[in-house]
Amino acid sequence: MSTKNSIKWFWSFLSKHKGKMIIGLIIITLVSSMSVINPKISGFIVDSVILNKMYQYLWPCVGAIVFVSVFRESFQYLALMLFERSSQGVLYDMRDAVYRKLLHEDFTFYNKNRTGDLMSRQTGDMDAVRHMVAYVIYNVFRNIVWLVAAIVMIFFVNIKLAIAFLLVLPITAFFVFLQMKAVGPAFSKVRQCFSSLNSYVQENIAANRVVRAFAKESFEINRFQKENAAYRESEIQASKLWQRFVPVFEFLGTVIQVILMIFGGYLAIKGEITLGDLVTVNGYIWMLTWPLRMMGWLINDIMRWKASIDKIYTTYTAEPLVKEKPDAISKKVEGNVEFNHVSYSADGDNILKDVSFSVKKGHSLGIIGNTGSGKTTIMNLLCRFYDVTDGSIMVDGTDVRDYKLLNLRENIGMAMQDVFLFSDTIEGNIAYGDPECPFEKVEEVAKLADADDFIRKLPDGYDTIIGERGVGLSGGQKQRISLARALLKNPSIIILDDTTSAVDMETETQIQKALKSVTEDRTLFIIAYRISSVKDCDNIIVMNDGKVIESGSHQELIKAGGYYEQVYNHQYGNFNQEIEEKQ
């Protein structure tokens, strides 16, 4: 990744606020240049008011110094506010752009990036960007103006003295180069360690119940201490590197003062400059030494910003593997699905191998198989969370890769295996797909999912606020809310990925009866481990090691005497099989 590209990307956001920035820079130039006035007045007071006894000018000079100071500080406040507003604007636009990009990334991206790391880029790294605009750019430009203005004014006082001061600048530039070269990698490591620490904390807070259940508090504390120590050490190492240069810049500032005292004093004794000139130049000295003393701190901030903007840009430029075609179509999906010799591989593993089946609108397909057999992957490919490696998936005769992603997924309602509920009311979670829908519709789908009864028993009913990821609800209750959320979309294709695994058999039977009334003209996919979940489907496929090893109705698979029959016997015993054969 090129740093040049990341800086160019940063500039695309900064340029939107260039109007305020330019006004701010003009004000900085004005007020910083005004800093040369007071030393000049001070020199005039020494030469004219004190030495030449022109006392009538004393109070006007004092008044001028006060006026210049008040005027300068007032406009400096205005410049600071312009830079702060610009920084917040850049931060808002950049954070919004990165967040939008994150929402459009595919499952592969999130499989490879930790949540805590992504969060650190949206918080800590973004704050480094804000600090750069609000503080660093302002101070760098102000210090440059001070440096140039001071040198120019000293040239007007005495050329020899100005040249003596200029000799320090090449030495300063050399150490600036060394510092930037040394601290860049160090701050990149700091940001990496911070992201790792942030990821660890996020994961353990989310998994706090697992930690407590296994009594692993001490173990996790030790792991946290290691992550924390790694971050601390990276900060210390970075600080050691850049603080080595701080004394150098402090020393160079002192050198300038020494030059003034020795060489300036010598010129005053020889009569080449007046005592007032010496006082004037002394007033300009802080305009030379302050930028030198700030150099180490500003370079530190710049290199932190560089490390942060590189990380943010890396996230932003990550290209999803699943992309929408420029000429992608958008149309109402009827629900006819066909898998044609579909294979899928990821990270060198062949997850699906030559899978073929078809489901017509209004029919249902049950998918059963052992863990890791590829059941959920089939549905992820149908929704285009991933793209097939070989073969094709057709919906209403059109390849899913030819649909607009939003159009395809709007027509599919999916109750996922890993139920995620937001920290919101139960009504808000069910109505997530259509927030503007009437309450009656929410209530209707809750009844279909057999969730209405338990919801009404909660303290605030549908207005009950549930914790993050559905904390406070049982597994079965979360599954039923997830099912209601999928049904509320009124999709053409419904996917139930092990949706009833956490409910009892009676509840499962009630849900299946209710589903029959809403799936008559919809395509239904049921992924399950239980035979009871799929036995009423029009067709059932059995998956093993990424392949379809059996296919047929419940009765056909029982008679086939294969894997399906073994699972059935394991779950129900031979007695139930004998009853079904008699029927």
N, C-alpha and C positions, 0 to 999 in steps of 0.2 A: 504494500500500500504506500502511495506517495504522499509525503507530507505536503508537497506542493498542491496536490488535489484537495486535501482536507482543508488547507488554508483558503483555497479558492472557493470551496463550498461554504466555509465560514463567512467569507466576504459576500457571498450571495445573500446572506441574511443581514449582514451589516449594512450593505448598500441600500436596503429598503429604508433605513433610518439615516441616510447620509445627509439629509437636510438639517436635522437637529445636530448631527455630528459636526457638520461644517460650521454651523453657527457657533457651536461650542468651541471649536478650534479657533475661530476668529476671535471669540471673547478671550480665550486663553492667551492668544498672541497679544491682544491688546493689554490685558491686565498684567501679563508676565513682563511685557516690554515696559510697562509703567513702573516696574520695580527699579529701573535705572534712575528714576527721577529723584527719589529721596536721598540716595548717596550723593547725587550731584548737588542737591540743596545743602546737604551737610558740609560738603567741601566749600560751597559758597559762604556758609556761615563762618567757617574757620578763617578763610582768606579775607573775606570782606567785612563781616560783622565784627569778628573778634580782633583780628590783626589790624584791619584798617579802621576799626571803631565806627562802622556804619550801623549803629545800633537801631536806627529807624526801620531796618529790614528784618530785625529779629522775629517780631511777632507775625509779620506776613509769611516769613519762611516756615515758622512753626505751624501756622494755619495751613500752609500749602502741604506740609508733610502729613498733617492729620487728614486733610481732604483727600489726598492721593490714597492714603491707607484705607479710608472708609469706602471710597469709590472702588478701589481694587478688590477689597474683600466682598463687597456687595455683588459685583459682577462675577467674581469667582464662584460665589454661591449659585448664581444663575447657571454658570457653565457646568458646575457639578450636578445640578438637577437635570440639565439636558443630557449629560452622559448617563446618569442613572436611569432616566426614562428610556434612553436608547438601549441600555443594557437589558432592561426588563422587556423591551420590545423584541430584541434579538432572542432572549431566553424564551419568551412565549412562542415566537414563530418556530424556533429550532426544536423546542420540546414538542410542539404540536406536530411538526413534520416527522420527527422520529417516532412519536407515538402512532401516528397514522401508518407509518411504514411497518411498525411492529404488528399492527392489526392485520396487515396483508401478508405477513410472512407465513410460510406453510409449516406443517408439523415437523419437517426435517430440521428447520431452523431451531425450533424450541427443543427438539431432542438433543441438540448440540450446545445450546446456551442455557446457562443456569439463570433462574429468576432473579436471584440476588445480584448477579453480575449486571443484568439488564437494568435492574432498579438503580444500581450505583451510577450507571451512565445517565439515567434520567434525573438524578439528584446531585451527587457530589461532583461529577464531571460537568454537568450543566452549570453548577454554581461557579466552577472555575472559569467558564466562558463568560458568565455575568461579571465576575470580578475583573476579567481582562478588559471588558468594554467600559465598565463604570470607573475603574480605578487605574489600571495599568496604562491604557492608551492616554488617558488624561495626564498622568504623571510623566510618562515618557516624553510627550509633546511639550509639556510645561518645562521640563528640565532642559530639553534641547533649546527652547526659546531663551531660557535663562542663560544657558552656556554661550549661545551665539551673541545675545545682547550684551552680556558682560564683556566678552572678548572685543566686540566692536567698540564699546565705550572706553575700554582700557587703551585701545589703539588711538583713540582721540586724545587720551591723556598723555600716553608715552608709548611709542612703538617698541622700544627696547624691552620695556616691562611686559608688554603684550606678548612679544615673541618668547620671552622667558617662560611665561605661563603656558604657551602653546606646546612647549617641549614635553609637557606632562601628558598631553592627549594621546600620542602614539603608544606610550606605555600603557595607558588606560585601555585603549582599544585592544592591545595584545592580551591583557588579562581578561577582558570581556569575552574574547574568542575562546580562551582556555576554559573559562567557567561554563560557557554554553556547551562546549564539547564534553565537559566532564559530567554535568548534572543532568543532561538529557536522558540517558539510559536509566539513571537513578530514579528519576521521577516517573518514568514508564513502569518501573518495578513497583513503585509506591502505589500507583493506580491499580496494578494487577493484584497486589496484596490486599488493597482496600476492597476490591471487587470480590475476592475470595472470602474475606472476612464477612462481608455483607451477605454473600450467598449462604455461608454457613449459619449465620444468625437467622436469616429468613427461613431456612429449611427446618431448623430446630424449634423455632417458635411455632411453625405450622405443624410440626410433629410432636408437640409437647405432650400429648396424651400417650403417644407410643413410648416416649422416653420415660414417662412416669410408670406406665404399665410394666415396663421391663426393668424398672429401678436402675436406670442408666444415667442418673443425674451426675454422679461423680465422673463417669466415663466421658460424658459430653462436656463437662466443665474442663476436663483435661485437654480435650480436643480443641475447645474454644481458646484455652490459654495458649496452645501452640499457634493457632491462627492469629490470635491477638499479638503474640510475641513476634511472629513473622512480620506483621504490619508495623509494629513498633520498631523493629530492627531496620526495616526498609526506610522508614522515616528518619531514623537516627543516621543511617548511612548517607542518605540524601542530604541531611542537614550538615553532616561533617564535611561533605564535598563542597557545598556552596558557601558554608561559613568560613572555609579556608580563605576564600577570596575577599570576605568582608573586611578583615584587617588591612588587606592590600589597598582597597579603595579608600579606607579611612586614612591610611598612611599617605596616599597620593594627595588627599585633601589637605593633610598637614604640610606636605611638601610645598603646596601652593602658598600657604600662610608663611612658611619659612622664607620662600622666595620674596614675598612682599616685605617681610621684616628686614632681610639682609640686602637684597638688591634694590628694593624700593627705598629703604633707608639710605642706602649709598647714593642713589640718584637725588634724593632730597638734600643730602649733605652737599653734593656737588652743585646743587641749584638747578638741576635739569627738570625737576618737578617741585611744586610748592607743597607746603604742609597740608593745605586744603586738598591738593591732588592726591596726596597720600591717604587722607581720610576718605576721599571719594572712592579710590581704588579699594580701600579696605571694606567699604560698603558693598563693592561688587564681588568681593572674595566669596561671600556666602553663596552668591549665584553661581560660582564655579565649584565650590567644595560640596555644596548640597547635592547636586547631580552625581558627583563622584561617590559620595557616601551612600546615595540611594541606588547606585548601579547594581550592587550585589543583590539587593532585595528585589529590584524590578526584574532582573534576569531570572531570579528564582521563580517569580510569578509567571513570567513568560514561558519558562520551560514546563511548569505545572500545567499551564493552559495548553501548550503544545501536546503534552502527553494525553490530556483529556480530550482535546478536539480530535486527535487521531483515533481514540477509542470510540467516540461517538460516531465519527465518520465511518469507521469499520462496520458498526451496527447498521447505519443508514444505507450503506452500499451493498449489504448482503442481499444477493438476488435470490428470490424464491425459486425453487425447482419447478413448482407448479405455476405456470404462467397462462394468462388468458390471451387467446389469439386476437389480433387486431380486428378481424372480421367475425368475431364470435357472435352467435345468434342468441336471441332472447325470445322464448315462446312458452306458452302454457304446457306443462308436462302432464301427459296422461297417466304414465306409470308403467309402460311396457319396458321391461328390463331384460337385457340379454348380455351374458358374458361369453365372449368368443376366444377360447384358448388363451386366457389371461395368465400371465406370469408376472411376478414382482420380486425384485431383488433389492437389497439394501445392505450397504457395508459388507459386501461379499457373501451375504447369506441369501439363499433362494427361499423366500418366504411362501410364495405361491407358485405352483407349477401346473401350467396347462389346465386352468379351471374353466369349465364351460357349463352353463345352465341358462335357463330363461324363465321369466315369470311374467305372466300377462296381467294387465290391469284388472283389479278386483280379486286377484288370487294371492295366496300367501305361500311363503317359502320358509321352512324351518332349517336352521343351520346348527348342527351339533358336532361336537368333536372334543378331543382332549385339549388341555392347555398348550398354547403355542402352535396349534394346528393351522392358524391363518383365518379363523372365523371373523374376527373384528377387522382384519386387514381387508377382507372382501368389501365390507361396508365403507371403510375409509377410502378405498379406490372408487367406489360408486359415487361418493360425495366429492371426489377429487381432492382429498386431503393429501393424497400422493398420486402420482401418475404411474400407470402400468409400465412395466419393462417391455413386455411383448403382448400381443393380442389387442383386443379392443373391448370396451364396455359401451353398449348401445342403450340409449333411453329413447323410446319412441322412434327407433330407427336412426337416431343421430348419435354420433360418438360424443361421449361426455366432454371430450377435449374441444368440441366445437361449440359448446354452450358458454355463455357468460357465467362466470363462477357464481355471482350473486343470484342470477336467475335459476341456476341448477339447485343451489342449496336452499333457496326460498321454497322450492317445491318438495323438499325432503324434510321430514320431521324425525329427529333422532333423539332417543333417550339413551344416553351413553352408559357404558359399563361403570366408568368412574364418575359418579354423580357429583357435579359441582353446583352448589347453590350460593347465591350472592348474599351479602350482609344487607338484607332488605326484608320487606314484609313477605309473607307467603303469597299474597295476591300479586305483588311485584315480581316474584320469581316465576309464577305460573304465566303471567302476562308478559314475560320478557320478549317474546317474539312479536307481540302486538300490544305495546303499552297503552294504546288508546282504546282498546276493546272494552265493552261494557262489562260490569261485574257479573252479570247473568251468564255471560259466556265463560268466564273464569270458573264460576260455580258449576256450570254444566260439565266442563272437562274434568273438574275435580271429582265429580260424581262418577264419571266414566272410569277414572283411575282409582276409584274406591278410596279417595282421599278426603272427601267432604266430611265424613263422620269424625275422623280424628282431628281435622282442622278446627271444626266447631267446638271441640272440647278444650282447645287451647285457650289460655287466658284472654287473648284479644282476637280469637278467631282468625279470619283471613288477614287481619291487620297485625298479627303477631310478627315481631321482628326476630328473625333467626340469625344465629351467629355465622361467622365465616365458614364456608363450605358446609353449611347446614348443621353446625354444632347445636346440640339441644334436641335434635330429632333422631329417631332410630334409623337404621339402615333401610328398613322397609318403608318408613314414612318418606325418606328422601327419594327413594326410587319412585314412589307413587306421585310425588310432586314433579319429578323429572318427566314422568310419563304424561302427566297433565300438561306440562309445558310443551311437550312435543305435539300433543293432540290439538292444542289451541292454535297452532299454525295453520290447521286445516290443510295439510300437505297432500300431494298426490301419492307420495311414497312415505311409508312409516317404517322406521327401523327401531326395533327394540333389542338393544344389546344387553342381554342378561338382566333385563329390567325387573324381573320378579324373583330374582334369586334370594332376596332378603325378606320375602313375605311368606306367610304360611300358605299351606295348600288351599285352604278355604278361600283366602283372599285372592290367590292366584286364579282360582276358578271363577270368582266374581269378576275379576278384571278381564278374563278371557271372554266371558259372556258379553260384557259391556263392549269390548273391542269389536265383536262381530257386527254390532249395529252401526259402527262408524267406519268399518273397513270394507263394506260391500263393494264400493266403487273405487277403492284404493289398493295399492300394492303394499303388502305387509311382509316385512322380513323380521323373523324372530331368531335371535342368536341365544342359545341357552345350553346349559349342562343338563337340565332336567328334561326327561322324556315328556313329562306332563305339560311342559311349556310349548312343545312343538308337535305333539301327536295329532292335533286337530288341523294342522296345516295341510294345504292341498298337495304340497310336495315337500320332501325333506332331503337334504343332502348331508352326508357325513364326511367330515374333514379329518385328515390325518397327515401330518408332515407336509402340509401345503397342497395336498391333493384331494380330489373328490373320490372317495373310495366306495361310496354307496349312494344310491339315489332312488327315491320312490315314496309311496305313501307309508303311513305308519304300519298298516297291516302287511304291505308288501315287504317292508324291511324286517318285520318280525319273522315272516316266513322265510326270508333269505338266509337267516341263521348266521349273519355276520357280526360286525362290530356293534351295530345298533342293537341287535338282540342281546348281546352280552351286557351292554349298558342297561338295557331294560330289565334284564334278570337281576342285575346287581342292585338296581333301584327298587324293584317291585317284587322280585322273586318269581319262581316258576308258577306259583298258584295263579297270579294275575294273568300270566300268559295263557294258561289253560282256559281261563274264563273267556279271554278275548278270542281264542281260536274257536270256542263253541259259538260265540256270537257271529 
